[in-house]
Amino acid sequence: MGVDVARAKVVAFAISAVYAAVSGSLLSLANGYITTDTAGFMHSVEMVTMAVLGGTTTFYGGIVGSLILTALPQVLTIVSEYEHIVLGAVMVATMVAMRRGLVPALGDLTHRLRSCGRSK
């Protein structure tokens, strides 16, 4: 790994730390108090699940994963008694079928569809 790549990683980490600090400060200011509940273990698991669901190798993976993981429970309120079961089944099926995440899998699918259209 070159010096430039290592330096870029350190700079990216520092920039993300600044954004995290500012957003945490704004959250505490908006709420008027700070508790440990906002940064608990399950919240960390939720963030990692969003990244893995969308795809950790792409920029848009975390965005897509967070949109889906935020919207899916709202959509599943129609089956309120089985909401957690259906949500878990959808997430497990997605992670098993699309190991790299949704965004890379959809990218591969569109690439295959385009290459099939050109070969004819």
Backbone torsions as a table, in degrees:
resi	resn	phi	psi	omega
1	MET	NA	128.2	-178.6
2	GLY	-74.2	165.8	180.0
3	VAL	-64.8	-36.6	-179.4
4	ASP	-64.9	-40.1	179.6
5	VAL	-67.3	-43.7	179.1
6	ALA	-63.2	-41.0	178.5
7	ARG	-65.1	-40.2	178.6
8	ALA	-63.6	-38.9	178.5
9	LYS	-65.4	-40.6	178.8
10	VAL	-65.5	-42.5	178.8
11	VAL	-64.0	-43.0	178.7
12	ALA	-63.0	-40.4	178.2
13	PHE	-64.5	-41.9	-180.0
14	ALA	-65.3	-41.5	178.6
15	ILE	-64.1	-42.0	179.2
16	SER	-66.3	-34.1	177.4
17	ALA	-66.0	-38.4	177.9
18	VAL	-64.3	-45.4	178.2
19	TYR	-61.5	-40.2	179.3
20	ALA	-65.5	-41.1	179.7
21	ALA	-66.2	-42.7	179.8
22	VAL	-66.0	-43.3	-179.5
23	SER	-66.7	-37.0	175.8
24	GLY	-64.8	-39.4	177.4
25	SER	-65.0	-43.3	179.1
26	LEU	-66.3	-36.0	177.1
27	LEU	-63.9	-44.7	179.4
28	SER	-67.3	-33.9	177.2
29	LEU	-67.6	-41.9	-179.8
30	ALA	-68.0	-39.6	-179.3
31	ASN	-78.4	-27.8	-178.4
32	GLY	86.9	-0.2	178.3
33	TYR	-159.4	167.4	179.3
34	ILE	-125.6	130.5	174.8
35	THR	-130.0	166.1	177.8
36	THR	-81.3	-9.6	-179.9
37	ASP	-65.9	-30.3	-177.6
38	THR	-73.9	-16.5	179.1
39	ALA	-126.4	38.2	-178.7
40	GLY	-77.8	177.5	-177.7
41	PHE	-62.1	-44.2	-178.1
42	MET	-66.5	-31.2	176.2
43	HIS	-66.4	-40.0	176.8
44	SER	-65.0	-41.0	177.7
45	VAL	-62.9	-40.1	178.6
46	GLU	-62.5	-41.6	179.3
47	MET	-65.5	-42.7	178.5
48	VAL	-65.6	-39.8	178.3
49	THR	-62.7	-39.7	177.1
50	MET	-60.6	-44.2	-179.1
51	ALA	-66.9	-43.7	-178.9
52	VAL	-68.3	-39.9	180.0
53	LEU	-62.4	-44.4	-179.9
54	GLY	-77.6	-34.1	-178.4
55	GLY	123.6	122.4	-175.7
56	THR	-83.8	-11.6	-175.9
57	THR	-93.6	-3.4	-177.8
58	THR	-122.2	157.7	178.8
59	PHE	-67.3	-42.3	-175.9
60	TYR	-81.4	-7.1	-178.4
61	GLY	-59.6	-47.5	179.6
62	GLY	-65.4	-36.4	179.2
63	ILE	-66.4	-48.3	179.9
64	VAL	-64.4	-43.1	178.6
65	GLY	-61.1	-41.2	179.3
66	SER	-69.6	-37.5	176.8
67	LEU	-62.7	-44.8	-178.4
68	ILE	-68.1	-45.9	-176.8
69	LEU	-70.2	-20.6	175.2
70	THR	-84.5	-39.8	-175.7
71	ALA	-82.4	-33.6	-174.6
72	LEU	-58.9	-44.6	176.8
73	PRO	-61.2	-32.6	177.8
74	GLN	-68.7	-37.9	178.8
75	VAL	-69.8	-35.7	-176.2
76	LEU	-79.8	5.8	177.7
77	THR	-67.7	-13.6	176.7
78	ILE	-66.4	-32.5	176.8
79	VAL	-109.8	59.4	-169.9
80	SER	-57.5	-32.6	-178.8
81	GLU	-70.9	-29.6	-177.1
82	TYR	-113.7	18.4	-174.1
83	GLU	-57.2	-48.2	-177.7
84	HIS	-66.8	-37.0	179.4
85	ILE	-66.8	-46.4	-179.8
86	VAL	-65.6	-42.1	179.2
87	LEU	-61.1	-45.7	178.1
88	GLY	-63.7	-40.8	179.9
89	ALA	-65.8	-41.2	178.2
90	VAL	-64.1	-43.4	-179.6
91	MET	-66.9	-42.8	178.8
92	VAL	-65.1	-44.2	179.3
93	ALA	-61.8	-40.7	178.8
94	THR	-65.1	-44.1	-177.8
95	MET	-71.8	-28.1	177.3
96	VAL	-79.2	-43.9	-176.8
97	ALA	-75.9	-33.9	-177.6
98	MET	-122.9	80.7	-172.0
99	ARG	-63.2	-28.7	179.8
100	ARG	-88.0	-7.7	179.9
101	GLY	113.2	173.2	-177.2
102	LEU	-69.1	-46.4	-175.2
103	VAL	-63.2	-49.2	176.7
104	PRO	-63.3	-36.0	178.8
105	ALA	-65.7	-42.1	177.1
106	LEU	-67.4	-35.0	176.2
107	GLY	-64.1	-42.7	176.6
108	ASP	-63.3	-41.0	-179.5
109	LEU	-64.0	-45.3	179.1
110	THR	-66.4	-34.2	177.3
111	HIS	-65.3	-42.1	177.8
112	ARG	-64.8	-42.1	179.5
113	LEU	-63.9	-40.0	178.2
114	ARG	-67.3	-40.9	-179.7
115	SER	-70.4	-31.3	175.3
116	CYS	-67.6	-36.9	179.5
117	GLY	-69.3	-30.5	-179.6
118	ARG	-79.4	-30.4	-175.6
119	SER	-75.8	-14.6	-177.9
120	LYS	-81.9	NA	NA
